[in-house]
Amino acid sequence: MLALILLAGPVFAAERAVIIKMASVVPENTPWGQFLNRIAAEWKRITNGQVEVIVYHGTAGKESDIVQKLNVGQLQAGVLSTFGLTEITPEVMTLSCPLFIRDDDELDLVLDDVKAELENRINSKGFYTLAWSRVGWIKFFSKAPIFTPNDLRKQKLGTNVDYDKLNHIFKSMGFQMVPAAQDDLLIALNSPMVDAIYQSPIAVGGAQLFGVAKNMASINVAPFMGAIILNRRTWNSIPDRYKPRLIEAAKKEEMELDRVVRKFEEDMIKTMGTYGLTVNWLSPAQEQVWYDEIEKAMPVLMGTFSDRVFFTRIQNILNEHRAGRR
């Protein structure tokens, strides 16, 4: 009888559900919040409830807190921007180096070449990279118009204290850097303390910062990326038979999110324009002045990132593309 019970055990034993607590710093009523909710619902459907994702929208603290909680197992998944991912793999920050990657075509080209390597580097630290997303382009917003680097040097540039590498680069280019917490930017802009900021249009629109910083320079300062990562223990605990369909669902949502974010950013800029934002369109000659400035700062850029080989690899991709060879 005991033998029969032991043999029958695996048949009657139910698989334990995998509960994934996922944290994001982004509110739920955004394209990213909706993206996460769709992934959670789809994963539950695909696995018939065996994998349940519980999303904490904007309630788990800063990105550094999310990384720490992932490491100790308090969270099983997290949505991290370039800055949070940099705490795991510093090379990710190369993607958001100011005035390095100039437009969506260049970003697509670079990601096609290096995304797999970045995922390998993240995954080697005990994680699994599920999907990437765009968060938009960083722009300069200011009280007075900015067309050239000298225009910005006359203004005090408010900066997030957590963006130490970007701050170091901008400071080396002669800009007046003023530390300001993200939640205090509106207060800082309403005082003589800060005249300009660098933020995504989506963030500026959401926080109503354009009411004071009424000018936006058209030049793209840097792309802002994000990714969903799981700790490796959690990924390994998901039955293998489900994984191909879970990955497929995430990749499908990733492609849709990229499309939605681009449109969302365009619409946000138009909406801000109806409420007083002025887009200062730079001429090709003015844009080139910015690109020449970043060339002068190249030794600082190379010294800021931990992997010069990786930085040079991206630089070569961009140079070949701009020369028409790629």
Backbone hydrogen bonds in HBPLUS format (Angstrom, degrees):
<---DONOR---> <-ACCEPTOR-->    atom                        ^
c    i                          cat <-CA-CA->   ^        H-A-AA   ^      H-
h    n   atom  resd res      DA  || num        DHA   H-A  angle D-A-AA Bond
n    s   type  num  typ     dist DA aas  dist angle  dist       angle   num
A0005-ILE N   A0001-MET O   2.99 MM   4  6.35 156.2  2.04 152.9 159.5     1
A0006-LEU N   A0002-LEU O   2.93 MM   4  6.20 162.1  1.97 153.4 158.0     2
A0007-LEU N   A0003-ALA O   2.94 MM   4  6.14 155.5  2.00 148.3 155.0     3
A0008-ALA N   A0004-LEU O   2.88 MM   4  6.03 149.7  1.97 144.3 153.0     4
A0009-GLY N   A0005-ILE O   2.90 MM   4  5.94 127.7  2.18 141.8 155.1     5
A0011-VAL N   A0008-ALA O   2.95 MM   3  5.35 129.0  2.21 109.5 123.8     6
A0012-PHE N   A0008-ALA O   3.21 MM   4  6.54 154.8  2.28 158.6 165.8     7
A0013-ALA N   A0009-GLY O   2.88 MM   4  5.86 141.9  2.03 157.7 169.7     8
A0018-VAL N   A0050-GLN O   2.68 MM  32  6.03 164.9  1.70 164.1 161.5     9
A0052-GLU N   A0018-VAL O   2.89 MM  34  6.21 164.6  1.92 159.4 164.1    10
A0020-ILE N   A0052-GLU O   2.79 MM  32  6.06 170.6  1.80 163.0 163.7    11
A0054-ILE N   A0020-ILE O   2.80 MM  34  6.07 165.0  1.82 156.6 161.2    12
A0076-GLN N   A0021-LYS O   2.99 MM  55  5.32 155.5  2.06 140.6 148.1    13
A0077-ALA N   A0021-LYS O   3.14 MM  56  6.14 146.8  2.25 147.3 139.3    14
A0022-MET N   A0054-ILE O   2.84 MM  32  5.97 167.3  1.86 153.5 157.9    15
A0056-TYR N   A0022-MET O   2.71 MM  34  6.05 163.5  1.74 167.1 172.5    16
A0023-ALA N   A0077-ALA O   3.08 MM  54  6.51 149.9  2.17 133.9 136.3    17
A0079-VAL N   A0023-ALA O   2.86 MM  56  6.27 148.9  1.95 166.0 171.0    18
A0024-SER N   A0056-TYR O   3.01 MM  32  6.23 152.4  2.09 169.9 161.5    19
A0058-GLY N   A0024-SER O   2.54 MM  34  5.43 144.5  1.65 140.5 151.3    20
A0034-GLN N   A0030-THR O   3.01 MM   4  6.27 163.4  2.04 159.3 163.1    21
A0035-PHE N   A0031-PRO O   2.93 MM   4  6.01 146.9  2.04 136.6 146.4    22
A0036-LEU N   A0032-TRP O   2.97 MM   4  6.24 157.0  2.03 150.2 154.3    23
A0037-ASN N   A0033-GLY O   3.09 MM   4  6.35 156.7  2.15 143.8 150.4    24
A0038-ARG N   A0034-GLN O   2.94 MM   4  6.18 151.4  2.03 146.7 154.1    25
A0039-ILE N   A0035-PHE O   3.07 MM   4  6.36 156.7  2.13 146.8 152.9    26
A0040-ALA N   A0036-LEU O   2.95 MM   4  6.18 162.4  1.98 151.1 155.9    27
A0041-ALA N   A0037-ASN O   2.99 MM   4  6.22 161.5  2.03 146.7 151.2    28
A0042-GLU N   A0038-ARG O   2.89 MM   4  6.04 160.5  1.92 149.4 155.2    29
A0043-TRP N   A0039-ILE O   2.88 MM   4  6.00 163.4  1.91 154.8 158.8    30
A0044-LYS N   A0040-ALA O   3.14 MM   4  6.29 156.0  2.20 143.8 150.2    31
A0045-ARG N   A0041-ALA O   3.02 MM   4  6.27 152.6  2.09 143.8 151.4    32
A0046-ILE N   A0042-GLU O   2.84 MM   4  6.06 168.3  1.86 156.3 159.1    33
A0047-THR N   A0043-TRP O   3.10 MM   4  6.14 158.0  2.15 144.3 149.4    34
A0049-GLY N   A0044-LYS O   2.77 MM   5  4.64 155.1  1.84 144.5 148.4    35
A0048-ASN N   A0045-ARG O   3.19 MM   3  5.05 161.3  2.23 101.7 107.0    36
A0050-GLN N   A0047-THR O   3.02 MM   3  5.11 159.3  2.07 106.2 112.9    37
A0065-ASP N   A0062-LYS O   3.00 MM   3  5.17 123.9  2.32  98.3 112.8    38
A0066-ILE N   A0062-LYS O   3.06 MM   4  6.51 149.1  2.16 146.5 155.5    39
A0067-VAL N   A0063-GLU O   2.96 MM   4  6.29 160.9  1.99 155.3 159.2    40
A0068-GLN N   A0064-SER O   3.09 MM   4  6.28 159.4  2.14 141.6 147.1    41
A0069-LYS N   A0065-ASP O   2.93 MM   4  6.17 158.8  1.97 149.2 154.9    42
A0070-LEU N   A0066-ILE O   2.87 MM   4  6.10 145.5  1.99 147.8 157.6    43
A0071-ASN N   A0067-VAL O   3.01 MM   4  6.27 153.1  2.09 146.9 153.8    44
A0072-VAL N   A0068-GLN O   3.17 MM   4  6.50 144.2  2.30 144.8 153.7    45
A0073-GLY N   A0069-LYS O   3.02 MM   4  5.93 113.1  2.49 132.7 147.0    46
A0074-GLN N   A0069-LYS O   2.89 MM   5  4.93 123.6  2.21 146.5 152.3    47
A0075-LEU N   A0069-LYS O   3.20 MM   6  5.41 160.8  2.23 116.4 114.4    48
A0073-GLY N   A0070-LEU O   3.35 MM   3  5.14 151.7  2.43  94.8 102.9    49
A0231-ASN N   A0076-GLN O   3.02 MM 155  5.68 157.0  2.07 140.9 145.1    50
A0078-GLY N   A0229-ILE O   2.91 MM 151  5.59 153.7  1.98 158.4 166.6    51
A0229-ILE N   A0078-GLY O   2.97 MM 151  5.59 165.2  1.99 162.7 166.9    52
A0080-LEU N   A0227-ALA O   2.95 MM 147  5.53 160.3  1.99 162.7 162.3    53
A0227-ALA N   A0080-LEU O   2.83 MM 147  5.53 145.4  1.95 150.4 161.8    54
A0085-LEU N   A0081-SER O   2.92 MM   4  6.14 169.7  1.93 165.5 168.5    55
A0082-THR N   A0225-MET O   2.84 MM 143  5.30 115.7  2.25 153.7 145.8    56
A0086-THR N   A0082-THR O   2.97 MM   4  6.07 138.5  2.14 139.0 149.9    57
A0087-GLU N   A0084-GLY O   3.13 MM   3  5.49 141.4  2.29 104.4 114.3    58
A0088-ILE N   A0085-LEU O   2.93 MM   3  5.29 144.3  2.06 106.4 117.2    59
A0089-THR N   A0085-LEU O   2.83 MM   4  6.10 170.3  1.83 160.0 162.5    60
A0092-VAL N   A0089-THR O   3.12 MM   3  6.10 167.4  2.14 133.6 135.8    61
A0093-MET N   A0090-PRO O   3.09 MM   3  5.87 150.1  2.18 121.4 127.3    62
A0094-THR N   A0091-GLU O   3.03 MM   3  5.58 154.9  2.09 114.1 121.3    63
A0095-LEU N   A0092-VAL O   3.06 MM   3  5.89 152.3  2.14 122.7 127.8    64
A0096-SER N   A0093-MET O   2.94 MM   3  5.38 139.8  2.11 110.1 120.9    65
A0097-CYS N   A0094-THR O   3.25 MM   3  5.14 164.8  2.27 107.2 107.0    66
A0100-PHE N   A0097-CYS O   3.33 MM   3  5.66 147.6  2.45 139.3 132.9    67
A0099-LEU N   A0221-VAL O   2.56 MM 122  5.02 171.9  1.57 158.9 161.6    68
A0107-LEU N   A0103-ASP O   2.98 MM   4  6.27 155.9  2.04 149.9 157.6    69
A0108-ASP N   A0104-ASP O   2.81 MM   4  6.02 162.2  1.84 152.5 156.7    70
A0109-LEU N   A0105-ASP O   3.05 MM   4  6.26 159.4  2.09 145.1 150.6    71
A0110-VAL N   A0106-GLU O   2.98 MM   4  6.19 161.4  2.01 150.6 155.0    72
A0111-LEU N   A0107-LEU O   2.89 MM   4  6.05 169.8  1.90 156.2 159.3    73
A0112-ASP N   A0108-ASP O   2.96 MM   4  6.09 157.5  2.01 148.8 154.8    74
A0113-ASP N   A0110-VAL O   3.01 MM   3  5.25 128.7  2.29 100.3 113.9    75
A0114-VAL N   A0110-VAL O   2.91 MM   4  6.14 156.7  1.96 157.7 164.8    76
A0115-LYS N   A0111-LEU O   2.94 MM   4  4.92 156.9  2.00 135.6 137.8    77
A0117-GLU N   A0114-VAL O   3.07 MM   3  5.30 116.9  2.48 101.9 117.2    78
A0118-LEU N   A0114-VAL O   2.96 MM   4  6.26 161.0  2.00 160.1 166.0    79
A0119-GLU N   A0115-LYS O   2.90 MM   4  6.16 158.6  1.94 152.9 158.8    80
A0120-ASN N   A0116-ALA O   2.98 MM   4  6.24 154.0  2.05 143.2 150.2    81
A0121-ARG N   A0117-GLU O   2.96 MM   4  6.26 152.6  2.04 148.5 155.7    82
A0122-ILE N   A0118-LEU O   2.93 MM   4  6.21 159.6  1.97 152.1 157.5    83
A0123-ASN N   A0119-GLU O   2.76 MM   4  5.89 168.0  1.78 154.6 158.7    84
A0124-SER N   A0120-ASN O   2.93 MM   4  5.99 139.7  2.09 138.7 148.5    85
A0125-LYS N   A0122-ILE O   3.04 MM   3  5.54 158.9  2.08 112.9 119.7    86
A0126-GLY N   A0123-ASN O   3.19 MM   3  5.59 151.8  2.27 117.9 117.3    87
A0232-ARG N   A0126-GLY O   2.82 MM 106  5.19 169.6  1.83 133.8 130.6    88
A0128-TYR N   A0230-LEU O   2.69 MM 102  5.14 140.4  1.84 151.7 158.4    89
A0230-LEU N   A0128-TYR O   2.89 MM 102  5.14 159.1  1.93 144.6 151.1    90
A0130-LEU N   A0228-ILE O   2.87 MM  98  5.50 154.1  1.94 153.7 161.2    91
A0228-ILE N   A0131-ALA O   2.83 MM  97  5.34 157.1  1.88 148.9 155.6    92
A0133-SER N   A0226-GLY O   2.76 MM  93  5.04 150.8  1.85 142.5 138.3    93
A0226-GLY N   A0133-SER O   2.79 MM  93  5.04 142.2  1.93 160.0 157.0    94
A0135-VAL N   A0224-PHE O   2.71 MM  89  5.11 154.8  1.77 163.7 154.9    95
A0224-PHE N   A0136-GLY O   2.84 MM  88  5.48 150.7  1.92 175.5 173.6    96
A0138-ILE N   A0222-ALA O   2.72 MM  84  5.19 175.5  1.72 168.5 167.5    97
A0221-VAL N   A0138-ILE O   2.89 MM  83  5.29 157.9  1.94 162.8 159.4    98
A0139-LYS N   A0199-GLN O   2.82 MM  60  5.58 167.8  1.83 139.3 140.8    99
A0199-GLN N   A0139-LYS O   3.03 MM  60  5.58 140.5  2.19 156.3 159.6   100
A0217-ALA N   A0140-PHE O   3.00 MM  77  5.54 155.9  2.06 153.5 161.1   101
A0141-PHE N   A0197-ILE O   2.93 MM  56  5.39 167.0  1.94 155.1 159.4   102
A0197-ILE N   A0141-PHE O   2.82 MM  56  5.39 156.8  1.87 158.0 164.6   103
A0142-SER N   A0215-ASN O   2.86 MM  73  5.13 151.1  1.94 136.9 145.5   104
A0215-ASN N   A0142-SER O   2.99 MM  73  5.13 146.6  2.10 153.8 160.5   105
A0143-LYS N   A0195-ASP O   2.94 MM  52  5.62 146.3  2.05 158.7 169.5   106
A0151-ASP N   A0148-THR O   3.01 MM   3  5.29 129.4  2.27 104.4 117.5   107
A0152-LEU N   A0148-THR O   3.39 MM   4  6.87 151.1  2.48 148.1 155.3   108
A0153-ARG N   A0149-PRO O   2.94 MM   4  6.25 148.4  2.04 147.7 157.4   109
A0155-GLN N   A0152-LEU O   2.93 MM   3  5.28 160.5  1.97 113.6 120.1   110
A0195-ASP N   A0156-LYS O   2.81 MM  39  5.04 164.7  1.83 140.1 145.1   111
A0196-ALA N   A0156-LYS O   3.01 MM  40  6.11 149.7  2.10 156.3 151.4   112
A0157-LEU N   A0176-GLN O   2.73 MM  19  5.76 158.8  1.77 168.0 175.1   113
A0178-VAL N   A0157-LEU O   2.90 MM  21  5.80 160.4  1.94 146.7 143.6   114
A0158-GLY N   A0196-ALA O   2.72 MM  38  6.03 159.4  1.76 169.9 163.3   115
A0159-THR N   A0178-VAL O   2.89 MM  19  5.90 157.3  1.94 148.3 148.9   116
A0180-ALA N   A0159-THR O   2.86 MM  21  5.58 155.0  1.92 156.2 152.0   117
A0163-TYR N   A0160-ASN O   3.03 MM   3  5.60 161.9  2.07 117.5 123.1   118
A0167-ASN N   A0163-TYR O   2.90 MM   4  6.04 164.9  1.93 161.1 166.2   119
A0168-HIS N   A0164-ASP O   2.95 MM   4  6.07 152.3  2.03 142.3 149.2   120
A0169-ILE N   A0165-LYS O   3.10 MM   4  6.39 155.9  2.16 146.9 152.6   121
A0170-PHE N   A0166-LEU O   2.94 MM   4  6.23 171.0  1.95 161.4 162.6   122
A0171-LYS N   A0167-ASN O   2.91 MM   4  5.99 160.6  1.94 149.3 155.2   123
A0172-SER N   A0168-HIS O   3.04 MM   4  6.18 150.9  2.13 141.2 148.7   124
A0173-MET N   A0170-PHE O   3.05 MM   3  5.12 138.8  2.23  97.9 110.0   125
A0175-PHE N   A0170-PHE O   3.31 MM   5  5.85 166.0  2.33 147.7 145.5   126
A0174-GLY N   A0171-LYS O   3.01 MM   3  5.25 161.3  2.05 110.6 114.1   127
A0184-ASP N   A0181-ALA O   2.86 MM   3  5.19 149.3  1.95 111.1 121.4   128
A0185-LEU N   A0182-GLN O   3.48 MM   3  5.61 172.4  2.49 109.9 110.1   129
A0188-ALA N   A0184-ASP O   2.90 MM   4  6.14 161.5  1.94 155.7 161.6   130
A0189-LEU N   A0185-LEU O   2.82 MM   4  6.02 158.0  1.87 151.5 157.1   131
A0190-ASN N   A0186-LEU O   3.03 MM   4  6.17 141.6  2.18 140.3 150.3   132
A0191-SER N   A0188-ALA O   3.15 MM   3  5.28 158.4  2.20 106.3 110.7   133
A0203-ALA N   A0200-SER O   3.05 MM   3  5.30 117.7  2.45 103.5 117.7   134
A0204-VAL N   A0200-SER O   2.98 MM   4  6.29 163.6  2.00 158.3 163.5   135
A0205-GLY N   A0201-PRO O   2.84 MM   4  5.92 160.8  1.87 147.2 152.4   136
A0206-GLY N   A0202-ILE O   2.96 MM   4  6.05 160.7  2.00 143.3 149.1   137
A0207-ALA N   A0203-ALA O   3.01 MM   4  6.12 150.0  2.10 145.8 152.8   138
A0209-LEU N   A0204-VAL O   3.01 MM   5  5.14 146.1  2.13 148.5 152.1   139
A0208-GLN N   A0205-GLY O   3.21 MM   3  5.02 157.2  2.27  98.9 105.7   140
A0211-GLY N   A0208-GLN O   3.38 MM   3  5.95 166.5  2.40 110.8 114.7   141
A0212-VAL N   A0209-LEU O   3.14 MM   3  5.93 163.0  2.17 120.9 124.6   142
A0213-ALA N   A0209-LEU O   3.02 MM   4  6.11 167.1  2.04 159.8 155.9   143
A0278-THR N   A0214-LYS O   2.77 MM  64  6.08 164.3  1.80 160.0 164.1   144
A0216-MET N   A0278-THR O   2.88 MM  62  6.23 152.1  1.96 161.3 162.5   145
A0280-ASN N   A0216-MET O   2.77 MM  64  5.85 159.2  1.81 144.8 152.1   146
A0218-SER N   A0280-ASN O   3.03 MM  62  5.84 154.6  2.10 153.4 145.8   147
A0234-THR N   A0231-ASN O   3.05 MM   3  5.61 123.2  2.39 111.9 124.5   148
A0235-TRP N   A0231-ASN O   3.19 MM   4  6.56 162.6  2.22 153.4 158.6   149
A0236-ASN N   A0232-ARG O   2.89 MM   4  6.06 163.4  1.92 154.6 159.1   150
A0237-SER N   A0233-ARG O   3.09 MM   4  6.24 131.7  2.33 135.5 147.8   151
A0237-SER N   A0234-THR O   3.05 MM   3  5.07 131.0  2.30  95.4 109.1   152
A0238-ILE N   A0235-TRP O   3.22 MM   3  5.57 157.7  2.28 108.2 114.7   153
A0242-TYR N   A0239-PRO O   3.04 MM   3  5.86 157.6  2.09 123.7 129.4   154
A0243-LYS N   A0240-ASP O   3.17 MM   3  5.30 132.8  2.40 101.3 113.5   155
A0246-LEU N   A0242-TYR O   3.06 MM   4  6.22 154.0  2.13 152.8 160.1   156
A0247-ILE N   A0243-LYS O   2.89 MM   4  6.04 165.5  1.91 162.4 164.7   157
A0248-GLU N   A0244-PRO O   2.98 MM   4  6.12 159.0  2.02 141.8 148.3   158
A0249-ALA N   A0245-ARG O   2.96 MM   4  6.09 157.0  2.02 142.2 147.8   159
A0250-ALA N   A0246-LEU O   3.06 MM   4  6.28 157.4  2.11 145.6 151.5   160
A0251-LYS N   A0247-ILE O   2.89 MM   4  6.13 161.8  1.92 157.6 162.2   161
A0252-LYS N   A0248-GLU O   3.00 MM   4  6.16 154.1  2.07 146.6 153.5   162
A0253-GLU N   A0249-ALA O   3.09 MM   4  6.33 160.2  2.13 146.1 151.0   163
A0254-GLU N   A0250-ALA O   2.85 MM   4  6.06 144.3  1.98 142.1 153.3   164
A0255-MET N   A0251-LYS O   3.10 MM   4  6.37 158.0  2.15 149.6 152.2   165
A0256-GLU N   A0252-LYS O   3.22 MM   4  6.49 159.1  2.26 146.1 151.8   166
A0257-LEU N   A0253-GLU O   2.81 MM   4  5.99 154.6  1.87 148.9 156.2   167
A0258-ASP N   A0254-GLU O   3.06 MM   4  6.33 157.8  2.11 150.6 155.4   168
A0259-ARG N   A0255-MET O   3.33 MM   4  6.62 159.1  2.38 143.7 148.2   169
A0260-VAL N   A0256-GLU O   2.97 MM   4  6.24 161.8  2.00 151.5 156.9   170
A0261-VAL N   A0257-LEU O   2.80 MM   4  5.93 164.6  1.82 160.3 163.7   171
A0262-ARG N   A0258-ASP O   3.20 MM   4  6.34 164.9  2.23 147.2 150.6   172
A0263-LYS N   A0259-ARG O   3.27 MM   4  6.51 162.9  2.30 146.9 151.3   173
A0264-PHE N   A0260-VAL O   2.76 MM   4  5.92 153.9  1.83 149.4 158.2   174
A0265-GLU N   A0261-VAL O   2.85 MM   4  6.03 158.4  1.89 154.2 158.0   175
A0266-GLU N   A0262-ARG O   3.15 MM   4  6.38 163.8  2.17 145.4 149.5   176
A0267-ASP N   A0263-LYS O   2.90 MM   4  6.10 165.2  1.92 153.0 157.2   177
A0268-MET N   A0264-PHE O   2.88 MM   4  6.03 150.0  1.97 143.2 151.8   178
A0269-ILE N   A0265-GLU O   3.06 MM   4  6.32 159.2  2.11 152.2 156.3   179
A0270-LYS N   A0266-GLU O   3.09 MM   4  6.39 159.5  2.13 149.0 154.7   180
A0271-THR N   A0267-ASP O   2.86 MM   4  6.06 159.5  1.90 149.3 155.2   181
A0272-MET N   A0268-MET O   2.89 MM   4  6.11 164.7  1.91 152.5 156.3   182
A0273-GLY N   A0269-ILE O   2.95 MM   4  6.12 145.4  2.07 140.2 150.2   183
A0274-THR N   A0270-LYS O   3.14 MM   4  6.54 140.4  2.30 144.4 153.7   184
A0274-THR N   A0271-THR O   3.10 MM   3  5.28 127.8  2.39  99.3 112.1   185
A0275-TYR N   A0272-MET O   3.01 MM   3  5.12 142.6  2.16  99.7 111.2   186
A0277-LEU N   A0272-MET O   2.97 MM   5  5.38 166.8  1.99 137.7 134.0   187
A0276-GLY N   A0273-GLY O   3.36 MM   3  5.32 159.0  2.41 107.4 105.1   188
A0286-GLN N   A0283-SER O   3.02 MM   3  5.12 116.3  2.44  99.4 114.9   189
A0287-GLU N   A0283-SER O   2.91 MM   4  6.26 159.9  1.95 159.5 165.6   190
A0288-GLN N   A0284-PRO O   2.98 MM   4  6.16 152.5  2.06 142.1 149.5   191
A0289-VAL N   A0285-ALA O   3.16 MM   4  6.51 140.3  2.33 138.9 148.6   192
A0289-VAL N   A0286-GLN O   3.17 MM   3  5.15 125.2  2.49  93.3 107.0   193
A0290-TRP N   A0287-GLU O   3.04 MM   3  5.28 119.2  2.42 100.9 115.1   194
A0291-TYR N   A0287-GLU O   3.06 MM   4  6.48 157.6  2.11 149.6 156.2   195
A0292-ASP N   A0288-GLN O   2.77 MM   4  6.00 150.7  1.86 150.1 158.1   196
A0293-GLU N   A0289-VAL O   3.00 MM   4  6.22 147.7  2.11 141.2 150.0   197
A0294-ILE N   A0290-TRP O   3.04 MM   4  6.42 153.2  2.11 149.6 156.2   198
A0295-GLU N   A0291-TYR O   3.09 MM   4  6.33 142.2  2.24 137.4 147.4   199
A0296-LYS N   A0292-ASP O   3.10 MM   4  6.46 148.7  2.21 144.3 151.8   200
A0297-ALA N   A0293-GLU O   3.12 MM   4  6.46 142.5  2.27 140.4 150.9   201
A0298-MET N   A0295-GLU O   3.15 MM   3  5.06 161.8  2.19 102.8 107.2   202
A0300-VAL N   A0297-ALA O   2.91 MM   3  5.41 125.9  2.20 114.5 128.3   203
A0301-LEU N   A0297-ALA O   3.00 MM   4  6.33 157.3  2.05 151.3 158.7   204
A0302-MET N   A0298-MET O   2.84 MM   4  6.05 166.6  1.86 162.0 164.1   205
A0303-GLY N   A0299-PRO O   3.12 MM   4  6.24 142.8  2.27 133.0 142.5   206
A0304-THR N   A0300-VAL O   2.94 MM   4  6.06 122.0  2.29 141.4 156.4   207
A0304-THR N   A0301-LEU O   3.08 MM   3  5.09 142.8  2.22  98.6 109.6   208
A0311-PHE N   A0307-ASP O   3.12 MM   4  6.42 162.4  2.15 150.4 155.5   209
A0312-THR N   A0308-ARG O   2.82 MM   4  5.96 165.4  1.85 151.3 155.1   210
A0313-ARG N   A0309-VAL O   2.95 MM   4  6.13 147.0  2.06 141.4 150.7   211
A0314-ILE N   A0310-PHE O   3.18 MM   4  6.53 158.5  2.23 151.2 154.4   212
A0315-GLN N   A0311-PHE O   2.98 MM   4  6.24 160.4  2.02 149.7 156.0   213
A0316-ASN N   A0312-THR O   2.86 MM   4  6.06 153.9  1.93 150.1 155.8   214
A0317-ILE N   A0313-ARG O   3.12 MM   4  6.42 153.4  2.19 144.1 151.1   215
A0318-LEU N   A0314-ILE O   3.02 MM   4  6.32 164.3  2.04 156.8 159.8   216
A0319-ASN N   A0315-GLN O   2.91 MM   4  6.12 160.5  1.95 149.6 155.5   217
A0320-GLU N   A0316-ASN O   2.98 MM   4  6.09 162.1  2.01 148.8 153.1   218
A0321-HIS N   A0317-ILE O   3.03 MM   4  6.22 155.0  2.10 145.3 152.6   219
A0322-ARG N   A0318-LEU O   2.93 MM   4  6.14 164.6  1.96 154.9 158.3   220
A0323-ALA N   A0319-ASN O   3.03 MM   4  6.13 133.5  2.25 137.5 149.6   221
A0325-ARG N   A0320-GLU O   2.83 MM   5  5.12 150.3  1.92 166.3 159.3   222
A0324-GLY N   A0321-HIS O   3.01 MM   3  5.16 158.4  2.06 105.6 111.6   223
